[in-house]
Amino acid sequence: MEVRKKFRALLEKPTCIIAPGVYDGLSALAAEMAGMEAVVMGGYGVSASRLARPDVGLLTMTEMAEQLKMICDAVNIPVIADGDTGYGNIINVERTVQEFEHAGAAAILLEDQEFPKRCGHMAGKAVIPAEEHVQKLKAAVSARRDPDFVIIARCDARGPLGLDEAIRRGHLYLEAGVDMLFIEAPQSVDELEKVAQEFKGAKLVANMIEGGKTPEVDAKTLGAMGYKVVFWPCTAPYVTLKNLLEVFKALKADGTTARVRNMMFTFNEFNRLVNLERFAPSAVEEN
């Protein structure tokens, strides 16, 4: 698939790829229009969007795969998919990889949390034995049909077991044959740098959550450290909910959106953005 080759090519460039989190086709389209080269579909945003619930393992694999397909169909840039824990044991991981690949993802990340998992920056996480996750990662690598489909190992051990254990696991996960490594939630810039030095030469993922456990560092600085991709997974739901609340409060108070019109697209502007002319040219002419 072309998007997978595109993502592989991006990974060979010297710069750090910014991948904002998206949760539906429209948020993905906004990222593409803003010039982003890739996006990540995270469980945090999808759970908020579909369920209005936190990222604590409430979504099923089929729900995530369904959402993933709609996102992949909406854009022409690579989509990195959050595969959570793989939704079970080794055979579940195999199916998850194949379903996500079939949906059009360029990459999948699989984490070593116990199920039900939770957002990587929340307290109270627990992880499975490293050896068990190694077997799941090996199953994921074997299950993919397209060799360009990228497998990302995510390690959540920093919180419950400390950075040294997360680093130990990271080496085991890379030895399992994955393409990239994601040590979740380092708690200082020094820890980010230590991870980058420890895995020098590997393709690394960093994760920036506004108000999360990891201090916010810009993509250029992370790239200089040695990180290849940086996720901003929660930006879209935070922006969306805050702005919707402000607009709806104004509508409730005033009975009109006139006061907050500067926060909105117009009817014709929005129709252009979603490419109405391609699907219904006569509808454009009427307006």
Secondary structure, 3 states (H helix, E strand, C coil): CHHHHHHHHHHCCCCCEEEEEECCHHHHHHHHHCCCCCEEECHHHHHHHHHCCCCCCCCCHHHHHHHHHHHHHHCCCCEEEECCCCCCCHHHHHHHHHHHHHHCCCEEEEECECCCCCCCCCCCCCECCHHHHHHHHHHHHHHCCCCCCEEEEEECCHHHHCHHHHHHHHHHHHHCCCCEEEECCCCCHHHHHHHHHHCCCCCEEEECCCCCCCCCCCHHHHHHHCEEEEEECCHHHHHHHHHHHHHHHHHHHHCCCHHHHHHCCCHHHHHHHCCHHHHCHHHHHHC
